[in-house]
Amino acid sequence: MRLARLKQRKQFLAAADQGRRFRSSAFTVQVRDAEADEAREPAGLRLGLTASRKVGNAVKRNRIRRRLRVAAAQALAAQADRHCDVVIVARPETLTAGFRLLVSELSIAIDRARPAGPGRKPRSSGKPDTARVRAARQPS
């Protein structure tokens, strides 16, 4: 089964800003539920993978993305009709972790991602407002 993909930067940023995070030893998963009025071309679950240069050279990053893509296809196959965006941020341990561990941790992460209810607010980024920080740094 082939999952729909996230391709634009704004989709990745929306998952990071408005989604819930789940940390694992090998990766971090960000899950963002789709809005009711949001127009989505591919209906259902969309997957985004990211591996920065901190993880390794191009060969290692591509191998990590291939492993995560197959692990996600197995772990998320039962929930492909769920309307959410899943972003997996790789760590260097993704390359050495066992494949079964990757699949089980991905399925645990998506199971813990319960849809946001009407009373729940999206998480704040935890970062200070940059305008206030700049104003505080400048001498009067």
trRosetta pair geometry for C-beta under 8 A, 3 or more apart (Angstrom, degrees):
i j d omega theta_ij theta_ji phi_ij phi_ji
1 73 5.7 166 71 -164 81 97
1 77 5.3 123 41 -124 145 97
1 80 6.5 -96 160 -73 143 155
2 73 7.3 -27 -101 -115 32 121
3 45 6.2 -52 -149 103 109 100
3 46 7.1 140 160 -138 96 30
3 47 4.4 52 118 0 137 125
3 72 6.5 -66 5 125 153 112
3 73 6.2 -144 -18 -96 105 73
3 76 6.5 33 -87 91 140 130
3 80 6.6 -138 -107 -124 84 101
4 42 3.6 175 -110 102 151 153
4 44 6.6 128 9 78 126 96
4 45 7.0 157 41 95 96 51
4 46 4.5 -57 97 -108 102 77
4 47 7.0 139 79 16 49 74
5 46 6.4 69 171 -167 4 87
5 47 5.8 -44 -110 70 57 74
5 48 6.6 104 -170 -88 69 57
6 11 4.4 -160 -157 117 108 134
6 12 6.0 131 138 -64 136 74
6 15 7.4 -51 -105 -20 167 138
6 46 5.2 103 -56 142 78 114
6 47 6.7 -130 0 99 88 26
6 48 3.3 -34 49 -70 125 112
6 85 6.0 71 -73 -154 128 113
6 87 6.7 -39 34 -87 155 90
7 11 7.1 59 47 32 44 142
8 11 4.8 97 67 0 83 103
8 12 7.5 -155 99 -2 48 85
9 12 5.7 -57 -155 37 39 110
9 13 6.2 36 151 -17 72 108
10 13 5.5 -52 -141 41 35 112
10 14 6.2 42 156 -25 65 103
11 14 5.7 -48 -146 31 30 113
11 15 6.8 30 154 -16 61 103
11 46 7.6 -63 179 116 138 142
11 48 6.7 169 115 -66 109 145
11 85 6.4 -152 179 -142 97 153
12 15 5.9 -56 -154 35 32 110
12 16 6.5 28 150 -17 66 108
12 48 5.5 -164 -93 160 88 159
12 50 6.8 83 -141 -50 138 137
12 87 5.8 109 -136 -113 74 144
13 16 5.5 -56 -146 39 35 111
13 17 6.0 25 158 -13 70 110
14 17 6.0 -58 -137 43 28 103
14 18 5.6 -19 179 23 67 115
14 19 7.6 86 128 -28 59 98
14 32 6.0 122 127 175 86 174
14 85 7.2 61 92 57 105 157
15 18 7.1 -67 -116 57 17 79
15 19 4.4 10 -170 -19 59 141
15 30 4.6 110 148 119 101 118
15 31 7.3 -37 -156 -127 101 6
15 32 4.2 -130 -116 -9 65 126
15 48 6.8 -176 14 40 158 137
15 85 4.9 -114 -83 108 116 119
15 86 7.6 129 -142 -134 142 9
15 87 4.4 130 112 -8 152 126
16 19 6.6 -12 -66 35 11 107
16 30 5.6 -29 -89 -153 50 167
16 87 7.0 -50 -56 64 76 156
17 122 7.4 40 135 152 70 137
17 125 6.1 -37 -129 -77 73 106
18 32 5.2 70 90 -130 94 117
18 122 4.4 -50 -145 -142 69 149
18 123 7.8 148 -149 41 26 72
19 30 4.3 95 95 172 141 88
19 31 5.2 164 -166 76 114 31
19 32 3.5 -83 -79 -63 100 81
19 33 8.0 145 -115 -1 75 56
19 85 7.2 -101 -82 79 133 95
19 87 7.3 155 41 24 168 108
19 122 7.8 1 -27 -146 17 107
19 123 7.9 -31 86 30 31 111
20 30 7.2 161 75 -152 34 55
20 31 5.3 -21 56 60 86 90
20 32 7.8 160 10 -78 62 48
20 113 5.8 168 66 -123 125 87
20 123 6.8 119 -101 -14 59 125
21 28 6.1 -14 -162 -177 102 106
21 29 7.1 145 -155 79 50 51
21 30 5.5 -21 -96 -98 71 73
21 123 7.8 -60 1 35 95 164
22 28 7.0 158 80 -161 48 58
22 29 4.5 -11 59 59 100 101
22 30 8.0 -172 22 -74 70 32
22 31 7.3 27 -2 -4 110 109
22 108 7.8 -177 173 110 146 84
22 109 4.0 167 90 -134 153 98
22 112 6.1 121 -97 73 137 132
22 113 7.2 -93 -29 -59 130 95
23 28 5.2 -20 -108 -110 65 86
24 27 5.3 13 58 56 113 62
24 28 7.0 -171 25 -82 74 37
24 29 7.1 47 -8 -10 111 98
24 105 4.5 82 -129 177 147 139
24 109 6.9 -72 -45 -61 119 124
25 91 7.7 -121 147 67 41 144
25 93 5.6 -81 143 116 81 156
25 97 7.0 144 96 -96 103 130
25 105 7.8 -118 31 -104 78 160
26 90 7.6 -35 155 -149 75 66
26 91 5.8 -167 -177 53 32 104
26 93 4.6 -121 -109 103 64 98
26 94 4.5 110 179 -87 98 61
26 97 4.2 -41 -89 -25 139 157
26 101 7.1 117 -14 119 142 112
26 102 6.2 -79 89 -97 157 82
26 105 6.8 134 39 62 110 160
27 68 7.0 106 -80 -110 158 125
27 88 5.3 5 168 -174 142 93
27 89 6.1 154 -168 77 82 50
27 90 5.3 -41 -108 -111 101 41
27 91 5.7 -159 -86 6 43 88
27 94 5.6 57 -57 -82 98 116
27 102 7.8 59 4 -134 124 88
27 105 7.5 138 46 114 97 132
28 88 7.5 153 78 -158 46 48
28 89 4.4 -11 59 58 97 108
28 91 7.3 89 -14 -39 82 105
29 86 6.4 -21 -166 -165 100 93
29 87 7.2 149 -159 79 49 51
29 88 5.6 -17 -103 -103 74 70
29 89 7.7 -160 -74 21 27 75
29 106 7.0 138 -79 -126 143 65
29 109 4.1 75 48 171 156 151
29 110 7.5 -96 164 -57 153 67
29 113 7.9 -100 125 -52 120 129
30 86 7.4 150 79 -157 53 44
30 87 4.3 -9 57 58 103 103
30 88 8.0 -161 23 -72 71 28
30 89 7.1 51 -10 -15 105 107
31 84 5.7 14 -173 162 90 134
31 85 7.3 160 -153 82 45 53
31 86 5.4 -7 -103 -104 77 73
31 87 7.9 -160 -69 25 36 68
31 109 7.3 167 -36 151 124 94
31 110 6.8 143 -93 -115 142 61
31 113 3.9 -23 89 -129 164 150
32 84 6.2 164 83 -164 44 83
32 85 4.6 -6 59 55 98 101
32 87 7.9 30 0 -3 103 103
33 83 6.9 59 -165 101 70 81
33 84 4.9 -47 -107 -103 46 99
33 113 8.0 172 -58 161 89 105
33 115 5.2 95 -108 -137 149 74
33 116 5.3 -151 28 11 141 96
34 38 5.1 -131 -177 61 90 137
34 40 6.0 -37 -140 -46 144 141
34 83 4.0 -80 33 152 128 101
34 84 5.9 -133 -17 -86 81 39
34 85 7.1 108 -67 -21 81 84
35 38 3.9 109 59 -29 91 109
40 43 5.7 114 95 -96 113 51
40 46 7.6 -142 -161 -32 123 130
40 83 7.1 172 19 -149 161 101
42 46 6.4 122 79 -85 113 102
43 81 8.0 9 129 -149 94 63
43 83 6.9 -45 -170 -100 74 96
44 80 5.5 17 177 154 134 66
44 81 5.1 -72 -117 -128 107 31
44 82 6.7 69 -158 54 66 37
44 83 6.4 -85 -113 -87 21 56
45 76 6.1 -150 132 168 161 127
45 79 6.2 80 -50 120 147 82
45 80 5.2 -111 30 -144 117 42
45 81 7.3 5 -12 25 92 11
45 82 5.2 41 -63 67 102 81
45 83 7.5 -129 -66 -100 51 16
45 84 5.9 -4 -114 60 74 73
45 85 7.8 152 -160 -95 56 26
45 86 6.4 8 -170 -1 103 112
46 84 7.7 -143 32 104 72 40
46 85 5.0 -21 68 -113 101 74
46 86 7.2 173 85 26 49 69
47 69 7.7 124 127 -124 144 68
47 72 5.5 108 -135 150 148 151
47 76 7.2 161 -76 58 122 163
47 86 5.3 -20 -110 71 65 98
47 87 7.9 144 -167 -90 47 36
47 88 7.3 -3 -167 -1 93 104
48 85 6.8 19 -3 179 112 99
48 86 7.0 179 28 93 71 49
48 87 4.2 -19 72 -109 109 79
48 88 7.2 175 89 22 56 63
49 65 5.0 119 132 -135 144 90
49 68 5.4 139 -125 98 127 134
49 69 6.5 -63 -43 -68 154 82
49 72 7.8 -134 -72 -14 110 151
49 87 7.6 180 -76 -157 22 59
49 88 5.3 -14 -112 63 68 98
49 90 7.2 35 -173 -33 89 107
50 87 6.7 10 3 -176 110 101
50 88 7.3 173 28 86 67 52
50 89 5.3 -18 71 -111 102 67
50 90 6.8 -156 93 10 49 84
51 55 4.7 -63 -176 32 94 159
51 61 4.3 167 106 -147 127 88
51 64 4.9 121 -102 87 155 134
51 65 5.8 -119 -1 -56 130 91
51 89 7.8 148 -83 -164 45 49
51 90 4.0 -7 -99 46 91 132
51 94 7.7 -110 -108 53 118 150
52 55 5.9 125 64 -7 58 96
52 61 8.0 -136 77 -114 13 125
52 90 7.9 -171 14 65 62 88
53 56 7.8 -128 -169 63 43 19
53 61 7.6 -44 -99 -64 42 139
54 92 7.5 -97 130 -48 76 101
55 60 6.3 -163 127 119 89 114
55 61 5.7 109 83 -92 121 82
55 64 6.2 -52 158 -7 144 167
55 90 5.5 30 -104 108 152 109
55 91 6.7 -176 -107 -170 99 20
55 92 5.2 178 -145 -78 62 65
55 94 7.4 -14 -149 35 126 116
55 95 7.8 136 175 -27 101 114
56 59 7.5 -72 130 70 114 69
56 60 3.0 -25 103 77 141 149
56 61 6.0 -169 71 -44 84 72
56 64 7.6 138 38 -23 119 129
56 92 6.4 113 -39 -118 99 91
56 95 7.2 30 -8 -36 151 150
57 60 5.5 94 52 15 62 102
57 61 7.1 -123 107 -5 30 95
58 61 5.7 -56 -142 39 32 111
58 62 6.2 30 161 -17 67 107
59 62 6.1 -58 -149 37 26 108
59 63 6.4 25 154 -17 62 109
60 63 5.7 -57 -147 38 31 111
60 64 6.2 34 154 -21 65 106
60 95 6.0 -37 -161 -85 96 148
61 64 5.7 -53 -148 35 31 113
61 65 6.4 29 154 -17 64 105
61 90 7.6 149 -138 72 68 149
62 65 5.7 -53 -146 37 33 110
62 66 6.4 34 154 -20 65 104
63 66 5.7 -53 -148 35 32 112
63 67 6.4 32 153 -18 65 106
63 95 6.4 58 102 -120 116 100
64 67 5.8 -56 -149 37 30 110
64 68 6.2 24 156 -14 66 109
64 90 4.8 83 157 -157 135 159
64 94 4.8 72 -143 101 107 127
64 95 5.5 -65 -82 -70 94 83
65 68 5.8 -56 -142 41 31 108
65 69 6.1 37 157 -27 65 106
65 90 7.3 -95 -70 -37 61 147
66 69 5.8 -52 -145 31 28 114
66 70 6.7 21 159 -11 62 106
67 70 6.3 -63 -153 40 28 104
67 71 6.1 24 154 -16 66 113
67 94 6.6 156 84 158 132 98
67 95 7.4 154 14 -109 155 46
67 99 6.9 -125 -158 -110 103 89
67 102 6.6 -116 152 -117 103 177
68 71 5.5 -56 -139 43 32 111
68 72 5.9 34 159 -22 67 107
68 88 5.4 -176 -174 107 135 148
68 90 6.3 -111 -47 -82 147 110
68 94 6.6 -16 -60 -170 107 136
68 102 7.0 -126 -103 -172 58 133
69 72 5.9 -55 -146 36 25 110
69 73 6.6 29 153 -22 60 105
70 73 5.6 -50 -149 31 33 114
70 74 6.7 26 154 -12 64 105
71 74 6.0 -60 -153 40 32 106
71 75 5.9 18 157 -10 69 115
71 99 6.5 -152 -87 -163 107 76
71 102 4.1 -61 -131 125 157 117
71 103 4.9 -135 -153 -75 87 68
71 106 5.7 139 141 -6 103 149
72 75 5.8 -60 -132 46 31 103
72 76 5.3 -4 178 9 70 120
72 86 7.4 167 -148 106 125 136
72 88 6.7 -129 -74 -23 129 148
72 106 5.9 -136 -98 -165 60 155
73 76 6.9 -60 -116 51 15 89
73 77 6.3 44 165 -65 54 95
74 77 6.2 -30 -148 -17 22 116
74 103 5.1 -34 94 -127 123 121
75 102 7.9 -118 -38 129 135 70
75 103 4.8 -175 -64 -158 102 66
75 104 7.6 -150 -108 -62 116 14
75 106 3.7 100 98 96 172 115
75 107 4.2 -135 -157 -56 98 81
75 110 6.9 141 141 12 105 130
76 79 5.4 -76 -162 59 68 96
76 80 6.4 103 139 -72 86 69
76 86 7.0 -143 -101 28 152 164
76 106 6.8 -77 -40 147 90 117
76 107 7.5 -160 -63 -94 52 67
76 110 5.9 133 -102 -51 90 169
77 80 6.1 -16 -157 -35 33 112
79 82 4.6 -9 175 -2 91 126
79 110 5.9 179 55 150 159 137
84 113 7.1 137 166 135 167 135
84 115 7.9 -137 -69 -99 124 80
86 110 6.7 -24 -104 -95 140 105
88 106 7.4 -21 -100 -113 133 108
90 94 4.6 -62 -155 -2 97 158
91 94 5.7 133 60 -23 59 94
92 95 6.5 -42 -179 18 53 109
92 96 7.9 20 141 7 72 104
93 96 5.9 -70 -155 50 52 96
93 97 5.5 63 148 -43 83 104
94 97 5.9 -46 -135 20 28 116
94 102 7.1 73 -148 -103 78 120
97 101 5.1 -113 171 82 103 128
97 102 5.7 120 109 -57 121 91
98 101 4.3 92 67 2 90 108
98 102 7.2 -154 96 -8 49 82
99 102 5.6 -50 -154 31 38 114
99 103 6.6 34 152 -16 68 104
100 103 5.7 -53 -147 38 35 110
100 104 6.2 31 156 -16 68 108
101 104 6.0 -57 -143 40 29 107
101 105 6.1 23 161 -14 65 110
102 105 6.2 -62 -144 40 24 104
102 106 6.3 24 158 -18 63 110
103 106 5.9 -58 -148 37 27 110
103 107 6.4 22 157 -15 64 107
104 107 5.9 -57 -147 38 31 108
104 108 6.3 33 154 -20 65 106
105 108 5.5 -50 -145 37 34 114
105 109 6.3 39 155 -23 65 104
106 109 5.7 -53 -148 33 32 113
106 110 6.6 21 159 -11 65 105
107 110 6.1 -56 -145 41 32 103
107 111 6.2 35 155 -21 65 109
108 111 5.7 -58 -146 37 29 112
108 112 6.4 25 158 -16 65 109
109 112 6.1 -60 -150 37 28 107
109 113 6.7 30 151 -27 62 106
110 113 5.5 -49 -149 26 38 117
116 120 4.6 -132 -161 80 85 127
116 122 7.3 -22 -118 -76 158 69
117 120 5.0 95 51 -2 73 106
123 126 7.7 -15 158 -33 103 94
127 130 7.9 2 140 -52 112 82
128 132 6.4 -105 164 73 103 112
128 133 5.2 106 109 -57 124 114
129 132 4.4 67 81 12 105 109
129 133 6.8 177 88 -13 53 86
130 133 5.5 -54 -144 37 37 113
130 134 6.2 38 157 -20 68 105
131 134 5.9 -54 -148 36 29 110
131 135 6.4 28 154 -18 63 108
132 135 5.7 -55 -145 38 32 110
132 136 6.2 32 156 -21 66 108
133 136 5.8 -57 -148 36 29 110
133 137 6.5 28 154 -21 63 108
134 137 5.8 -58 -149 33 31 111
134 138 6.6 28 158 -21 65 105
135 138 6.2 -55 -149 30 31 108
